[in-house]
Amino acid sequence: MLLVHYNDLKADRDGEIRRIADFLDIDIPATLWPEIVAAAGFDAMKAQGEMLLGHQQQTFVGGAARFLHKGTNGRWKDVVSSADLARYDAQVEALFTPDLAHWVANGWGKR
């Protein structure tokens, strides 16, 4: 299993795509890398959101445009209550190793 974090994709999309391809043992010609990296960008994915999500977009109020809204993390901080955050933090402390807790919150890029 390979874990991929959105923060790491945002910080180094090319590197993360290479890591995924290596994990899957996929040899991609160097001439295709720029196109692949561009296609995995937020703007490209948002532009193709309806096609990418297909019928799954019906799950989200506002469909693909709402699901692929801004491409930023942390917007939940003004929505979740402090009591919910405290419960979450307690569960993380009880169930996660420190490395896993760090990765879930930040990805590998921030230490």
Backbone hydrogen bonds, N-H to C=O, Kabsch-Sander energy under -0.5 kcal/mol:
donor,donor_aa,acceptor,acceptor_aa,energy
3,L,1,M,-0.5
9,L,5,H,-2.0
10,K,6,Y,-2.6
11,A,7,N,-2.2
12,D,8,D,-2.4
16,E,12,D,-2.6
17,I,13,R,-2.6
18,R,14,D,-2.2
19,R,15,G,-2.1
20,I,16,E,-2.5
21,A,17,I,-2.7
22,D,18,R,-2.7
23,F,19,R,-2.3
24,L,20,I,-2.3
25,D,22,D,-1.0
26,I,21,A,-2.9
27,D,25,D,-0.5
28,I,26,I,-0.7
32,L,29,P,-2.1
33,W,29,P,-0.7
33,W,30,A,-0.8
36,I,32,L,-2.4
37,V,33,W,-3.0
38,A,34,P,-2.3
39,A,35,E,-2.3
40,A,36,I,-1.4
41,G,38,A,-1.5
45,M,41,G,-2.5
46,K,42,F,-3.1
47,A,43,D,-2.1
48,Q,44,A,-1.2
49,G,46,K,-1.5
52,L,48,Q,-2.8
53,L,49,G,-2.8
54,G,50,E,-1.7
56,Q,53,L,-2.0
57,Q,54,G,-1.4
58,Q,55,H,-1.4
59,T,56,Q,-2.0
60,F,57,Q,-1.2
63,G,60,F,-2.9
65,A,62,G,-0.6
66,R,62,G,-0.8
66,R,63,G,-0.6
67,F,63,G,-2.3
68,L,64,A,-3.1
69,H,66,R,-0.7
69,H,67,F,-1.0
77,K,74,G,-1.6
78,D,75,R,-0.8
79,V,76,W,-2.2
80,V,76,W,-2.2
85,L,81,S,-2.3
86,A,82,S,-2.2
87,R,83,A,-2.1
88,Y,84,D,-2.5
89,D,85,L,-3.0
90,A,86,A,-2.1
91,Q,87,R,-2.1
92,V,88,Y,-2.8
93,E,89,D,-2.5
94,A,90,A,-2.0
95,L,91,Q,-2.5
96,F,92,V,-2.6
101,A,97,T,-2.7
102,H,98,P,-2.3
103,W,99,D,-2.4
104,V,100,L,-2.8
105,A,101,A,-1.8
106,N,102,H,-2.5
107,G,102,H,-0.6
107,G,103,W,-1.9
111,R,109,G,-0.6
